[in-house]
């Protein structure tokens, strides 16, 4: 947090002014003032990424941080529609930042409205493919949200499968690679889980003896539960 505060304090004053003007122009489309405070604080559609890049005058990372703060200043309990656009614009300005993904997976996916949760999770899923080895933690968390908050095991498997297939860095931990296997067990797809686990053991990517023993034990348990069927 202190690091972000220092970064924001270093943003030139003119950049804040430019952003303010751009946001004012975006809000102007709403026309006359609304009758209630919640309506007047509605989040307008995000400006185009091209216009934001021009407005940043080369300070894209700083502007991305400002956008993230701007999003959080609005009450989004009623309207999630513009949210994904703003998150995507912030991420497009600074692709190495994880903050928009954090907001989607850990803040906005906490909504009690399942439809809004799905919007937030789908944003994480779509953006994951642009940089899987850096963005896998947020999609792994999305899989947990889909499983535990939504109770949607097929959706959780979809997210976990993407992590398993596309996050290929050796830095990706084994638990993330195993998520699809565990979800398949929850879905009672034991044969599929066994095949995936066997493939993981045979892939040559498991080098830690303790991890290998753990997976071999899980495979034996699956063999016993399926009666050795293939």
ChimeraX attribute file (.defattr): number of C-alpha atoms within 10 A of each C-alpha:
attribute: neighborCount
match mode: 1-to-1
recipient: residues
	/A:1	6
	/A:2	7
	/A:3	8
	/A:4	11
	/A:5	9
	/A:6	10
	/A:7	13
	/A:8	15
	/A:9	11
	/A:10	10
	/A:11	16
	/A:12	11
	/A:13	9
	/A:14	10
	/A:15	17
	/A:16	15
	/A:17	11
	/A:18	16
	/A:19	18
	/A:20	12
	/A:21	13
	/A:22	15
	/A:23	17
	/A:24	12
	/A:25	13
	/A:26	15
	/A:27	17
	/A:28	11
	/A:29	10
	/A:30	12
	/A:31	7
	/A:32	8
	/A:33	10
	/A:34	12
	/A:35	8
	/A:36	8
	/A:37	9
	/A:38	13
	/A:39	13
	/A:40	13
	/A:41	14
	/A:42	19
	/A:43	22
	/A:44	21
	/A:45	16
	/A:46	21
	/A:47	15
	/A:48	11
	/A:49	17
	/A:50	12
	/A:51	10
	/A:52	22
	/A:53	17
	/A:54	11
	/A:55	17
	/A:56	20
	/A:57	11
	/A:58	10
	/A:59	16
	/A:60	19
	/A:61	21
	/A:62	22
	/A:63	25
	/A:64	26
	/A:65	21
	/A:66	17
	/A:67	23
	/A:68	18
	/A:69	11
	/A:70	14
	/A:71	20
	/A:72	13
	/A:73	11
	/A:74	15
	/A:75	14
	/A:76	19
	/A:77	13
	/A:78	11
	/A:79	13
	/A:80	18
	/A:81	14
	/A:82	15
	/A:83	24
	/A:84	19
	/A:85	18
	/A:86	24
	/A:87	23
	/A:88	19
	/A:89	23
	/A:90	28
	/A:91	23
	/A:92	20
	/A:93	22
	/A:94	19
	/A:95	18
	/A:96	12
	/A:97	17
	/A:98	14
	/A:99	17
	/A:100	27
	/A:101	26
	/A:102	17
	/A:103	19
	/A:104	23
	/A:105	26
	/A:106	17
	/A:107	14
	/A:108	21
	/A:109	23
	/A:110	16
	/A:111	16
	/A:112	12
	/A:113	12
	/A:114	14
	/A:115	12
	/A:116	21
	/A:117	23
	/A:118	19
	/A:119	18
	/A:120	26
	/A:121	25
	/A:122	19
	/A:123	20
	/A:124	28
	/A:125	25
	/A:126	10
	/A:127	18
	/A:128	23
	/A:129	17
	/A:130	11
	/A:131	13
	/A:132	21
	/A:133	17
	/A:134	17
	/A:135	22
	/A:136	25
	/A:137	21
	/A:138	24
	/A:139	28
	/A:140	25
	/A:141	20
	/A:142	28
	/A:143	31
	/A:144	22
	/A:145	22
	/A:146	24
	/A:147	18
	/A:148	12
	/A:149	16
	/A:150	18
	/A:151	12
	/A:152	14
	/A:153	18
	/A:154	15
	/A:155	20
	/A:156	25
	/A:157	22
	/A:158	16
	/A:159	26
	/A:160	26
	/A:161	21
	/A:162	20
	/A:163	29
	/A:164	21
	/A:165	10
	/A:166	14
	/A:167	23
	/A:168	13
	/A:169	10
	/A:170	9
	/A:171	9
	/A:172	17
	/A:173	11
	/A:174	14
	/A:175	13
	/A:176	18
	/A:177	21
	/A:178	19
	/A:179	21
	/A:180	25
	/A:181	24
	/A:182	18
	/A:183	23
	/A:184	20
	/A:185	16
	/A:186	13
	/A:187	13
	/A:188	11
	/A:189	13
	/A:190	21
	/A:191	18
	/A:192	15
	/A:193	22
	/A:194	24
	/A:195	14
	/A:196	17
	/A:197	22
	/A:198	15
	/A:199	11
	/A:200	18
	/A:201	17
	/A:202	10
	/A:203	9
	/A:204	8
	/A:205	11
	/A:206	14
	/A:207	9
	/A:208	8
	/A:209	9
	/A:210	10
	/A:211	14
	/A:212	15
	/A:213	12
	/A:214	11
	/A:215	18
	/A:216	15
	/A:217	12
	/A:218	15
	/A:219	19
	/A:220	14
	/A:221	14
	/A:222	20
	/A:223	16
	/A:224	11
	/A:225	12
	/A:226	13
	/A:227	9
	/A:228	12
	/A:229	11
	/A:230	10
